[in-house]
Amino acid sequence: MPWDFDHLLQQDAYSNKKVDNDFIKVCQQWGNTIANLHLLPFEQNRSRQDKPLATMDDTQHVAFLRRIYLWDDTNPSKPSCLDAFSMHSDDIRSNKAGAEQRVMDFVTASRARLLRLYSDWFETLKIDSML
């Protein structure tokens, strides 16, 4: 089965170069890191297109979120980062109420995911034994 790298927060939400605000710049910084990328089956990626992450099939969320390090094991009944990676372009491109908090949630979730990815890499490859 072929796989794609895909953006969790769709690139379309923060790639508009005509808009120049701090929200766009922050999302571009975090959106273009591995914290915002994941592997997805080719056909699922093509069918998702630029839809927010929250629009994915609910029956697959739990396994999917665990696999891409978005699941918060401290609260297993709630996928913690889903909303942060499900912004719409209007959440970022405008200065409407709540935009600053939505961007802050995205940055916080991206940072947490980046730390989870590197922690897993460090533990899985037993990097500490090589130091």
Biotite code that builds the C-alpha atoms (Angstrom):
import biotite.structure as struc

atoms = struc.array([
    struc.Atom([0.000, 0.000, 0.000], chain_id="A", res_id=1, res_name="MET", atom_name="CA", element="C"),
    struc.Atom([1.514, 3.384, -0.973], chain_id="A", res_id=2, res_name="PRO", atom_name="CA", element="C"),
    struc.Atom([1.820, 6.056, 1.722], chain_id="A", res_id=3, res_name="TRP", atom_name="CA", element="C"),
    struc.Atom([1.970, 9.851, 1.732], chain_id="A", res_id=4, res_name="ASP", atom_name="CA", element="C"),
    struc.Atom([3.387, 12.373, 4.119], chain_id="A", res_id=5, res_name="PHE", atom_name="CA", element="C"),
    struc.Atom([0.570, 14.742, 4.963], chain_id="A", res_id=6, res_name="ASP", atom_name="CA", element="C"),
    struc.Atom([0.092, 17.836, 7.076], chain_id="A", res_id=7, res_name="HIS", atom_name="CA", element="C"),
    struc.Atom([-2.068, 17.411, 10.172], chain_id="A", res_id=8, res_name="LEU", atom_name="CA", element="C"),
    struc.Atom([-3.056, 21.067, 10.065], chain_id="A", res_id=9, res_name="LEU", atom_name="CA", element="C"),
    struc.Atom([-3.710, 21.459, 6.378], chain_id="A", res_id=10, res_name="GLN", atom_name="CA", element="C"),
    struc.Atom([-1.125, 23.624, 4.651], chain_id="A", res_id=11, res_name="GLN", atom_name="CA", element="C"),
    struc.Atom([-3.840, 25.635, 2.932], chain_id="A", res_id=12, res_name="ASP", atom_name="CA", element="C"),
    struc.Atom([-4.830, 27.110, 6.315], chain_id="A", res_id=13, res_name="ALA", atom_name="CA", element="C"),
    struc.Atom([-1.549, 28.994, 6.737], chain_id="A", res_id=14, res_name="TYR", atom_name="CA", element="C"),
    struc.Atom([0.024, 29.217, 3.278], chain_id="A", res_id=15, res_name="SER", atom_name="CA", element="C"),
    struc.Atom([-1.743, 32.332, 1.979], chain_id="A", res_id=16, res_name="ASN", atom_name="CA", element="C"),
    struc.Atom([1.115, 34.736, 1.259], chain_id="A", res_id=17, res_name="LYS", atom_name="CA", element="C"),
    struc.Atom([-1.240, 37.684, 0.681], chain_id="A", res_id=18, res_name="LYS", atom_name="CA", element="C"),
    struc.Atom([-2.190, 37.748, 4.350], chain_id="A", res_id=19, res_name="VAL", atom_name="CA", element="C"),
    struc.Atom([0.537, 39.054, 6.601], chain_id="A", res_id=20, res_name="ASP", atom_name="CA", element="C"),
    struc.Atom([-0.261, 38.754, 10.274], chain_id="A", res_id=21, res_name="ASN", atom_name="CA", element="C"),
    struc.Atom([1.483, 37.258, 13.260], chain_id="A", res_id=22, res_name="ASP", atom_name="CA", element="C"),
    struc.Atom([-0.886, 34.267, 13.332], chain_id="A", res_id=23, res_name="PHE", atom_name="CA", element="C"),
    struc.Atom([0.104, 33.216, 9.806], chain_id="A", res_id=24, res_name="ILE", atom_name="CA", element="C"),
    struc.Atom([3.808, 33.575, 10.605], chain_id="A", res_id=25, res_name="LYS", atom_name="CA", element="C"),
    struc.Atom([3.580, 31.477, 13.774], chain_id="A", res_id=26, res_name="VAL", atom_name="CA", element="C"),
    struc.Atom([1.557, 28.753, 12.054], chain_id="A", res_id=27, res_name="CYS", atom_name="CA", element="C"),
    struc.Atom([4.025, 28.698, 9.160], chain_id="A", res_id=28, res_name="GLN", atom_name="CA", element="C"),
    struc.Atom([6.906, 28.192, 11.590], chain_id="A", res_id=29, res_name="GLN", atom_name="CA", element="C"),
    struc.Atom([5.236, 25.237, 13.331], chain_id="A", res_id=30, res_name="TRP", atom_name="CA", element="C"),
    struc.Atom([3.287, 23.975, 10.341], chain_id="A", res_id=31, res_name="GLY", atom_name="CA", element="C"),
    struc.Atom([6.455, 23.375, 8.367], chain_id="A", res_id=32, res_name="ASN", atom_name="CA", element="C"),
    struc.Atom([8.057, 21.074, 10.960], chain_id="A", res_id=33, res_name="THR", atom_name="CA", element="C"),
    struc.Atom([7.772, 17.326, 11.466], chain_id="A", res_id=34, res_name="ILE", atom_name="CA", element="C"),
    struc.Atom([5.405, 18.123, 14.340], chain_id="A", res_id=35, res_name="ALA", atom_name="CA", element="C"),
    struc.Atom([2.772, 18.793, 11.685], chain_id="A", res_id=36, res_name="ASN", atom_name="CA", element="C"),
    struc.Atom([3.510, 15.807, 9.413], chain_id="A", res_id=37, res_name="LEU", atom_name="CA", element="C"),
    struc.Atom([2.305, 12.226, 9.530], chain_id="A", res_id=38, res_name="HIS", atom_name="CA", element="C"),
    struc.Atom([2.068, 9.175, 7.304], chain_id="A", res_id=39, res_name="LEU", atom_name="CA", element="C"),
    struc.Atom([-1.287, 8.433, 5.773], chain_id="A", res_id=40, res_name="LEU", atom_name="CA", element="C"),
    struc.Atom([-2.394, 5.820, 3.231], chain_id="A", res_id=41, res_name="PRO", atom_name="CA", element="C"),
    struc.Atom([-2.323, 7.380, -0.227], chain_id="A", res_id=42, res_name="PHE", atom_name="CA", element="C"),
    struc.Atom([-6.050, 7.004, -0.933], chain_id="A", res_id=43, res_name="GLU", atom_name="CA", element="C"),
    struc.Atom([-7.046, 8.401, 2.464], chain_id="A", res_id=44, res_name="GLN", atom_name="CA", element="C"),
    struc.Atom([-4.801, 11.415, 1.949], chain_id="A", res_id=45, res_name="ASN", atom_name="CA", element="C"),
    struc.Atom([-6.257, 12.098, -1.497], chain_id="A", res_id=46, res_name="ARG", atom_name="CA", element="C"),
    struc.Atom([-9.818, 11.864, -0.232], chain_id="A", res_id=47, res_name="SER", atom_name="CA", element="C"),
    struc.Atom([-9.098, 14.181, 2.712], chain_id="A", res_id=48, res_name="ARG", atom_name="CA", element="C"),
    struc.Atom([-7.641, 16.931, 0.500], chain_id="A", res_id=49, res_name="GLN", atom_name="CA", element="C"),
    struc.Atom([-7.542, 20.170, 2.529], chain_id="A", res_id=50, res_name="ASP", atom_name="CA", element="C"),
    struc.Atom([-10.290, 19.317, 4.982], chain_id="A", res_id=51, res_name="LYS", atom_name="CA", element="C"),
    struc.Atom([-9.572, 19.858, 8.689], chain_id="A", res_id=52, res_name="PRO", atom_name="CA", element="C"),
    struc.Atom([-8.372, 16.829, 10.626], chain_id="A", res_id=53, res_name="LEU", atom_name="CA", element="C"),
    struc.Atom([-11.614, 16.678, 12.621], chain_id="A", res_id=54, res_name="ALA", atom_name="CA", element="C"),
    struc.Atom([-13.503, 15.677, 9.466], chain_id="A", res_id=55, res_name="THR", atom_name="CA", element="C"),
    struc.Atom([-11.822, 12.273, 9.342], chain_id="A", res_id=56, res_name="MET", atom_name="CA", element="C"),
    struc.Atom([-13.957, 9.210, 9.951], chain_id="A", res_id=57, res_name="ASP", atom_name="CA", element="C"),
    struc.Atom([-14.754, 9.035, 13.693], chain_id="A", res_id=58, res_name="ASP", atom_name="CA", element="C"),
    struc.Atom([-14.487, 5.253, 13.794], chain_id="A", res_id=59, res_name="THR", atom_name="CA", element="C"),
    struc.Atom([-10.777, 5.515, 12.999], chain_id="A", res_id=60, res_name="GLN", atom_name="CA", element="C"),
    struc.Atom([-9.866, 8.369, 15.345], chain_id="A", res_id=61, res_name="HIS", atom_name="CA", element="C"),
    struc.Atom([-8.640, 6.436, 18.371], chain_id="A", res_id=62, res_name="VAL", atom_name="CA", element="C"),
    struc.Atom([-6.211, 4.185, 16.501], chain_id="A", res_id=63, res_name="ALA", atom_name="CA", element="C"),
    struc.Atom([-5.169, 7.026, 14.213], chain_id="A", res_id=64, res_name="PHE", atom_name="CA", element="C"),
    struc.Atom([-4.515, 9.461, 17.075], chain_id="A", res_id=65, res_name="LEU", atom_name="CA", element="C"),
    struc.Atom([-2.492, 6.888, 18.981], chain_id="A", res_id=66, res_name="ARG", atom_name="CA", element="C"),
    struc.Atom([-0.414, 6.118, 15.901], chain_id="A", res_id=67, res_name="ARG", atom_name="CA", element="C"),
    struc.Atom([0.433, 9.745, 15.178], chain_id="A", res_id=68, res_name="ILE", atom_name="CA", element="C"),
    struc.Atom([1.096, 10.716, 18.818], chain_id="A", res_id=69, res_name="TYR", atom_name="CA", element="C"),
    struc.Atom([-1.921, 12.925, 19.299], chain_id="A", res_id=70, res_name="LEU", atom_name="CA", element="C"),
    struc.Atom([-3.503, 10.735, 21.942], chain_id="A", res_id=71, res_name="TRP", atom_name="CA", element="C"),
    struc.Atom([-3.205, 11.946, 25.514], chain_id="A", res_id=72, res_name="ASP", atom_name="CA", element="C"),
    struc.Atom([-2.811, 8.872, 27.713], chain_id="A", res_id=73, res_name="ASP", atom_name="CA", element="C"),
    struc.Atom([-3.502, 10.926, 30.809], chain_id="A", res_id=74, res_name="THR", atom_name="CA", element="C"),
    struc.Atom([-7.067, 11.359, 29.582], chain_id="A", res_id=75, res_name="ASN", atom_name="CA", element="C"),
    struc.Atom([-7.802, 8.376, 27.290], chain_id="A", res_id=76, res_name="PRO", atom_name="CA", element="C"),
    struc.Atom([-11.452, 9.323, 26.784], chain_id="A", res_id=77, res_name="SER", atom_name="CA", element="C"),
    struc.Atom([-10.505, 12.516, 24.955], chain_id="A", res_id=78, res_name="LYS", atom_name="CA", element="C"),
    struc.Atom([-8.263, 12.942, 21.897], chain_id="A", res_id=79, res_name="PRO", atom_name="CA", element="C"),
    struc.Atom([-6.412, 15.960, 23.226], chain_id="A", res_id=80, res_name="SER", atom_name="CA", element="C"),
    struc.Atom([-4.842, 17.594, 20.198], chain_id="A", res_id=81, res_name="CYS", atom_name="CA", element="C"),
    struc.Atom([-7.447, 17.007, 17.514], chain_id="A", res_id=82, res_name="LEU", atom_name="CA", element="C"),
    struc.Atom([-8.991, 20.470, 17.737], chain_id="A", res_id=83, res_name="ASP", atom_name="CA", element="C"),
    struc.Atom([-5.597, 22.184, 17.681], chain_id="A", res_id=84, res_name="ALA", atom_name="CA", element="C"),
    struc.Atom([-4.793, 20.554, 14.340], chain_id="A", res_id=85, res_name="PHE", atom_name="CA", element="C"),
    struc.Atom([-8.272, 21.202, 12.913], chain_id="A", res_id=86, res_name="SER", atom_name="CA", element="C"),
    struc.Atom([-8.268, 24.916, 12.330], chain_id="A", res_id=87, res_name="MET", atom_name="CA", element="C"),
    struc.Atom([-9.840, 26.531, 9.306], chain_id="A", res_id=88, res_name="HIS", atom_name="CA", element="C"),
    struc.Atom([-8.049, 29.210, 7.331], chain_id="A", res_id=89, res_name="SER", atom_name="CA", element="C"),
    struc.Atom([-10.368, 31.869, 8.808], chain_id="A", res_id=90, res_name="ASP", atom_name="CA", element="C"),
    struc.Atom([-9.099, 30.928, 12.275], chain_id="A", res_id=91, res_name="ASP", atom_name="CA", element="C"),
    struc.Atom([-5.631, 32.070, 11.254], chain_id="A", res_id=92, res_name="ILE", atom_name="CA", element="C"),
    struc.Atom([-6.019, 34.631, 8.490], chain_id="A", res_id=93, res_name="ARG", atom_name="CA", element="C"),
    struc.Atom([-8.278, 36.993, 10.381], chain_id="A", res_id=94, res_name="SER", atom_name="CA", element="C"),
    struc.Atom([-8.017, 38.761, 13.684], chain_id="A", res_id=95, res_name="ASN", atom_name="CA", element="C"),
    struc.Atom([-11.402, 37.513, 14.819], chain_id="A", res_id=96, res_name="LYS", atom_name="CA", element="C"),
    struc.Atom([-12.071, 36.721, 18.454], chain_id="A", res_id=97, res_name="ALA", atom_name="CA", element="C"),
    struc.Atom([-10.422, 33.545, 19.627], chain_id="A", res_id=98, res_name="GLY", atom_name="CA", element="C"),
    struc.Atom([-7.823, 33.417, 16.839], chain_id="A", res_id=99, res_name="ALA", atom_name="CA", element="C"),
    struc.Atom([-4.920, 34.020, 19.208], chain_id="A", res_id=100, res_name="GLU", atom_name="CA", element="C"),
    struc.Atom([-6.012, 31.160, 21.481], chain_id="A", res_id=101, res_name="GLN", atom_name="CA", element="C"),
    struc.Atom([-6.525, 28.793, 18.524], chain_id="A", res_id=102, res_name="ARG", atom_name="CA", element="C"),
    struc.Atom([-2.995, 29.506, 17.284], chain_id="A", res_id=103, res_name="VAL", atom_name="CA", element="C"),
    struc.Atom([-1.586, 29.105, 20.801], chain_id="A", res_id=104, res_name="MET", atom_name="CA", element="C"),
    struc.Atom([-3.359, 25.731, 21.087], chain_id="A", res_id=105, res_name="ASP", atom_name="CA", element="C"),
    struc.Atom([-1.792, 24.676, 17.771], chain_id="A", res_id=106, res_name="PHE", atom_name="CA", element="C"),
    struc.Atom([1.703, 25.715, 18.888], chain_id="A", res_id=107, res_name="VAL", atom_name="CA", element="C"),
    struc.Atom([1.288, 23.913, 22.223], chain_id="A", res_id=108, res_name="THR", atom_name="CA", element="C"),
    struc.Atom([-0.014, 20.754, 20.537], chain_id="A", res_id=109, res_name="ALA", atom_name="CA", element="C"),
    struc.Atom([2.766, 20.858, 17.926], chain_id="A", res_id=110, res_name="SER", atom_name="CA", element="C"),
    struc.Atom([5.420, 21.212, 20.598], chain_id="A", res_id=111, res_name="ARG", atom_name="CA", element="C"),
    struc.Atom([3.933, 18.327, 22.593], chain_id="A", res_id=112, res_name="ALA", atom_name="CA", element="C"),
    struc.Atom([3.813, 16.140, 19.492], chain_id="A", res_id=113, res_name="ARG", atom_name="CA", element="C"),
    struc.Atom([7.382, 17.009, 18.545], chain_id="A", res_id=114, res_name="LEU", atom_name="CA", element="C"),
    struc.Atom([8.545, 16.004, 22.025], chain_id="A", res_id=115, res_name="LEU", atom_name="CA", element="C"),
    struc.Atom([6.585, 12.739, 21.808], chain_id="A", res_id=116, res_name="ARG", atom_name="CA", element="C"),
    struc.Atom([8.122, 11.915, 18.436], chain_id="A", res_id=117, res_name="LEU", atom_name="CA", element="C"),
    struc.Atom([11.674, 12.528, 19.608], chain_id="A", res_id=118, res_name="TYR", atom_name="CA", element="C"),
    struc.Atom([11.107, 10.788, 22.947], chain_id="A", res_id=119, res_name="SER", atom_name="CA", element="C"),
    struc.Atom([9.826, 7.703, 21.162], chain_id="A", res_id=120, res_name="ASP", atom_name="CA", element="C"),
    struc.Atom([12.759, 7.809, 18.743], chain_id="A", res_id=121, res_name="TRP", atom_name="CA", element="C"),
    struc.Atom([15.211, 8.169, 21.642], chain_id="A", res_id=122, res_name="PHE", atom_name="CA", element="C"),
    struc.Atom([13.690, 5.270, 23.614], chain_id="A", res_id=123, res_name="GLU", atom_name="CA", element="C"),
    struc.Atom([13.056, 2.941, 20.667], chain_id="A", res_id=124, res_name="THR", atom_name="CA", element="C"),
    struc.Atom([16.608, 3.191, 19.355], chain_id="A", res_id=125, res_name="LEU", atom_name="CA", element="C"),
    struc.Atom([18.052, 3.125, 22.901], chain_id="A", res_id=126, res_name="LYS", atom_name="CA", element="C"),
    struc.Atom([20.050, 6.248, 22.208], chain_id="A", res_id=127, res_name="ILE", atom_name="CA", element="C"),
    struc.Atom([20.970, 6.653, 25.876], chain_id="A", res_id=128, res_name="ASP", atom_name="CA", element="C"),
    struc.Atom([23.004, 3.436, 25.760], chain_id="A", res_id=129, res_name="SER", atom_name="CA", element="C"),
    struc.Atom([25.142, 4.921, 22.987], chain_id="A", res_id=130, res_name="MET", atom_name="CA", element="C"),
    struc.Atom([26.015, 8.068, 24.894], chain_id="A", res_id=131, res_name="LEU", atom_name="CA", element="C"),
])
